[in-house]
């Protein structure tokens, strides 16, 4: 279970990552909110400042809008916001290992997390 201090640190880290990606792609908070269908742009501000976590329903749309690697971003959100779920699914495997696995599966390839190399079916 995450302590409140750790939870806040994780929200802060994800908020900073969100802001960096948004700025890099040239979106204002309002423009990003509009493109995601969020009525109030202040929600983007609250996420960036760590006042609220990024809702799971926005993980994929944010990755797509901000041209982030979808698997990497979603896994990062999962490890920061719901680490217990990440651990239950992937144990001690790194985000990089799991992202490679998911990207290989998305391409129709098999991938062993134990061997960390992709194989064609």
C-alpha distance (Angstrom), angle and dihedral (degrees) to the residues before:
residue distance angle dihedral
X1 . . .
X2 3.79 . .
X3 3.77 119.9 .
X4 3.79 116.5 -128.8
X5 3.81 89.8 -111.0
X6 3.81 92.4 53.2
X7 3.81 91.2 44.3
X8 3.82 90.4 53.5
X9 3.81 91.8 47.4
X10 3.80 89.5 52.3
X11 3.82 91.8 49.3
X12 3.80 89.2 49.7
X13 3.83 92.0 50.8
X14 3.79 94.0 48.3
X15 3.79 90.9 45.3
X16 3.78 90.9 53.4
X17 3.82 91.1 47.8
X18 3.80 89.9 50.1
X19 3.80 92.3 49.7
X20 3.82 92.9 47.6
X21 3.80 91.7 51.0
X22 3.82 92.5 45.1
X23 3.80 93.1 50.5
X24 3.82 92.1 44.2
X25 3.82 89.7 55.0
X26 3.81 92.5 46.6
X27 3.81 99.0 -115.1
X28 3.78 123.4 144.6
X29 3.80 114.6 -143.2
X30 3.80 89.0 -105.4
X31 3.81 94.0 48.8
X32 3.80 91.6 49.6
X33 3.79 91.9 47.3
X34 3.82 90.6 49.4
X35 3.81 92.5 48.8
X36 3.82 90.4 50.3
X37 3.81 93.5 47.2
X38 3.80 93.2 -113.4
X39 3.79 110.5 151.3
X40 3.80 97.0 -151.2
X41 3.79 119.1 45.3
X42 3.79 88.9 -158.3
X43 3.81 86.3 78.2
X44 3.82 87.8 68.8
X45 3.80 88.8 50.5
X46 3.80 91.5 49.9
X47 3.82 91.2 50.9
X48 3.80 92.7 47.1
X49 3.81 92.2 49.5
X50 3.80 91.8 48.8
X51 3.80 93.9 -115.6
X52 3.79 89.8 124.9
X53 3.79 135.3 16.5
X54 3.77 121.2 -111.1
X55 3.81 105.5 -97.5
X56 3.82 113.5 -118.4
X57 3.82 89.6 -124.7
X58 3.82 88.0 65.8
X59 3.82 99.0 46.2
X60 3.81 95.9 90.6
X61 3.83 97.5 36.5
X62 3.81 90.1 50.8
X63 3.81 91.3 49.3
X64 3.79 90.7 50.3
X65 3.83 96.1 45.2
X66 3.80 94.1 46.0
X67 3.82 94.2 41.6
X68 3.79 94.2 -119.0
X69 3.78 122.8 154.1
X70 3.79 98.9 -91.6
X71 3.81 97.6 -144.8
X72 3.78 93.5 45.2
X73 3.83 93.8 47.8
X74 3.80 95.4 46.0
X75 3.80 91.9 46.9
X76 3.79 90.4 48.6
X77 3.80 90.5 50.7
X78 3.79 89.4 48.3
X79 3.82 94.2 50.3
X80 3.80 92.8 46.8
X81 3.80 99.8 39.6
X82 3.83 103.3 28.2
X83 3.81 106.7 17.9
X84 3.80 92.1 160.1
X85 3.81 90.3 61.1
X86 3.81 92.4 46.8
X87 3.80 90.7 50.3
X88 3.81 92.3 47.1
X89 3.81 90.6 52.8
X90 3.79 102.7 36.8
X91 3.80 108.3 15.1
X92 3.77 111.9 -153.9
X93 3.80 96.0 -20.9
X94 3.80 113.7 131.6
X95 3.78 123.4 -113.3
X96 3.81 88.2 -113.9
X97 3.82 92.7 55.1
X98 3.79 93.8 46.7
X99 3.83 92.7 44.3
X100 3.82 90.0 52.9
X101 3.79 88.8 51.0
X102 3.79 93.6 49.6
X103 3.81 93.3 45.2
X104 3.82 90.1 50.6
X105 3.80 90.8 50.0
X106 3.81 89.6 49.0
X107 3.82 88.0 56.3
X108 3.80 91.8 49.9
X109 3.79 94.4 -105.1
X110 3.76 128.1 128.3
X111 3.77 118.2 -122.0
X112 3.75 131.6 -174.0
X113 3.78 117.0 -145.8
X114 3.79 87.0 -159.5
X115 3.79 94.1 57.3
X116 3.84 96.8 30.1
X117 3.77 93.1 -142.7
X118 3.78 131.6 107.5
X119 3.78 122.9 -122.5
X120 3.76 127.4 -167.7
X121 3.82 114.9 -119.6
